[in-house]
Amino acid sequence: MRAFGWVGLLALLPVCAALVLHQGPAQAESSGGTGGSAAKSASPSAAPTLGDWSWHDSLGDGFPDSARLESAQDRSNFLQWLTFLAETQYYAPGPSAPGEVQDCAALIRFAYRNSLMAHTAAWRDEAGLPFDPGFGDIAQFNYPYGPLGRALFRTRPGPADSTDLARGAFAEFADSSTLLRYNTFPVARDLRAARPGDLLFFHQAVVREPFHTMLFVGRSYYQPQGSDWIVYHTGDIDGHRGEIREVRAAILLEHPDPHWRPLASNPNFLGVYRWEILR
């Protein structure tokens, strides 16, 4: 495996506040691919009928309880697929990797959506995985046949309501700010609290798109050492398409620009966040 270290300086970019750490392989881009591309909003045809799904929201956080993963096994399967798929896009993106993965939020959306799918033989062939990780599937529901249909991401405040899909309170698309505000909840501003699958958020006010997110992988599926790996997409760099990169948390904590250090003393680090569907 390649050595990991600093290979560049911070670049502040308009799409996703880009941070340059470890240089990664060129990312395959194509039209279409596993999981499909993200739309700006869910189309009417994508919205499921309510059927037997309950829209009761016991936490008042905007997600119906039926969309929360109830069993420990389902939560474990989801997190294993989420971290594996995000990290795999760095090491071995398949030939059908969607052109969707072009910024930090897009990488998260891609891994999240595909983690909720039924990982059939056809899905695995299309994904082009370098190896079978041996994870089970979620038993409670599979995308896109769950309570939210294809519109997985909440886009506005307020408790869940049975009219949410019709009025666009959920969508297929979510940028980093939307993921932060409506789809995750704060855990801590101490990186030691991060668990695999958690998101790290930064806010850099000097750029047009100030929010940036990274996914905490924990123990790598590809690297033999370390249990603090983080994967992220840079966003565009100097007008050119960016790429997916990976770094150890220990390295990130020593970033040459203190604005990117995930420390409670850094006001640009918003903290560690966890998915609402895991509440």
LINZI-V159729 format. One line per field, one symbol per residue. burial: + if it has 24 or more other ideal C-beta (glycine too) atoms within 12 Angstrom, else -. Layout:
burial->???
//
This chain:
burial->---+-----++++-++++++++-+--+++---++++++--++---+++----+-+-+---+++++++++----++-++++++++++++++++++-+++-++++++++++++++++++++---++--+-+---+-+-++-+++++-++++++++++----+---++---+++++++++++++++++-+-+-+--+++++++++++--+-++++++++++-++++----++++++++++---+++++++++-+++-+-+-+++++--+-++++++++++++
//
